[in-house]
Amino acid sequence: MNVPFPASVLRPAGLTAFSRGGGASTVPLVTRARGAEVFLNGQTLFEVGAGIPLHTHNCPESVVILEGDAVVEIDGEEHLLTRFDTTYVAAGVPHRFRNASATAPMRILWTYASVEATRTILATGLTTRVDAEHSR
């Protein structure tokens, strides 16, 4: 079998993170550049007080809290989340995450249901492809 991208083991601690601004940084994991054809995923670390702006995607997204406590706002309703709590947000639904702890970081694992995933920031209307936000 001729496979353009071999199976991989990805170790986030050894990969380059990029800043999302406001105290959040992302490590892309499964990406188109690594051979993804169906979904994308990665981790985002939120420092104390960090959050990301209200946004939507053009495909469903699932997020798992890996460490710390989070507040997620989904379609105007806030929920407190803790380790291993998981969200599902349908395409087009406004949402955002922020670190709920005053003393510890919070880390999430995100998965988009498409390699063509986009993010639209509601405050600005700016839309970018998720995998174009970094050069991995």
C-alpha positions in Angstrom: 0.0 0.0 0.0 1.4 3.4 -1.0 0.6 5.9 1.8 1.8 9.5 1.4 1.9 10.1 5.2 2.8 7.2 7.5 1.1 6.5 10.8 2.5 8.8 13.5 2.9 9.2 17.2 2.6 12.9 18.1 4.0 14.1 21.4 2.6 17.6 22.1 5.5 18.4 24.5 7.9 18.1 21.6 5.8 20.1 19.1 5.8 23.9 18.5 3.0 25.9 19.9 1.7 29.1 18.5 0.0 32.0 20.3 -3.7 32.4 20.0 -3.4 35.7 21.9 -4.8 36.6 25.3 -2.8 33.9 27.1 -3.9 30.9 25.0 -1.5 28.8 22.9 -2.2 26.0 20.5 -0.3 22.9 19.5 -1.7 21.4 16.2 -1.7 17.6 16.3 -3.5 15.8 13.5 -3.5 18.2 10.5 -3.7 18.1 6.8 0.1 18.7 6.7 0.5 15.4 8.6 -1.9 13.5 6.3 -5.3 14.2 7.8 -8.1 13.8 5.3 -11.3 13.7 7.5 -10.7 15.6 10.8 -8.3 18.0 12.6 -7.3 18.1 16.2 -4.9 19.7 18.6 -4.5 21.1 22.1 -4.9 24.6 23.5 -3.4 25.7 26.8 -5.1 28.6 28.6 -3.1 30.4 31.2 -4.8 31.8 34.3 -7.3 34.4 33.1 -7.1 33.4 29.5 -10.0 32.9 27.1 -10.8 33.0 23.4 -13.4 35.2 21.7 -16.9 34.1 20.8 -16.7 32.3 17.4 -18.4 29.8 15.1 -17.1 27.0 12.8 -18.3 25.7 9.5 -18.3 22.1 10.9 -19.0 20.4 14.3 -16.4 20.6 17.0 -15.8 18.5 20.1 -13.6 19.6 23.0 -12.4 17.5 26.0 -11.0 19.3 29.1 -7.6 17.6 29.7 -6.7 19.6 32.8 -8.0 22.4 34.9 -11.5 23.9 35.0 -13.2 25.8 32.2 -16.2 27.9 31.5 -17.7 27.3 28.1 -20.3 29.6 26.6 -22.4 27.8 24.0 -25.1 29.8 22.2 -25.4 32.3 25.1 -25.4 29.7 28.0 -22.4 29.2 30.3 -21.4 25.8 31.7 -18.6 25.0 34.2 -16.5 22.1 33.0 -13.8 20.1 34.7 -11.3 17.3 33.7 -12.6 15.0 31.0 -15.9 16.8 30.5 -16.6 16.9 26.8 -18.5 19.3 24.6 -20.1 19.0 21.2 -20.9 22.1 19.3 -22.7 22.0 15.9 -21.6 24.1 13.0 -22.6 27.7 13.2 -23.3 27.8 17.0 -21.5 30.6 18.8 -19.2 29.4 21.6 -16.0 30.2 23.5 -13.8 28.8 26.3 -12.0 30.4 29.1 -10.0 29.3 32.1 -12.1 29.2 35.2 -9.2 28.9 37.6 -7.4 31.8 39.3 -4.4 29.7 40.0 -3.8 27.0 37.4 -3.7 26.6 33.6 -6.4 24.8 31.7 -5.8 22.5 28.7 -8.3 21.3 26.0 -8.2 18.7 23.2 -10.2 19.9 20.3 -11.4 18.0 17.2 -13.0 19.5 14.1 -15.2 17.2 11.9 -13.5 18.5 8.7 -10.1 19.3 7.4 -11.7 22.3 5.8 -12.7 23.7 9.3 -12.9 27.5 9.6 -13.3 29.8 12.5 -15.3 33.1 12.3 -14.8 35.6 15.2 -18.2 37.1 15.9 -16.8 40.5 17.0 -14.9 41.1 13.8 -16.5 38.8 11.2 -13.0 37.6 10.3 -13.0 34.0 9.0 -9.8 31.9 8.8 -9.2 28.3 8.0 -8.2 26.6 11.2 -5.2 24.8 9.6 -4.0 28.1 8.0 -3.6 29.8 11.4 -0.2 28.1 11.8 2.5 26.8 9.5 2.5 23.2 10.4 
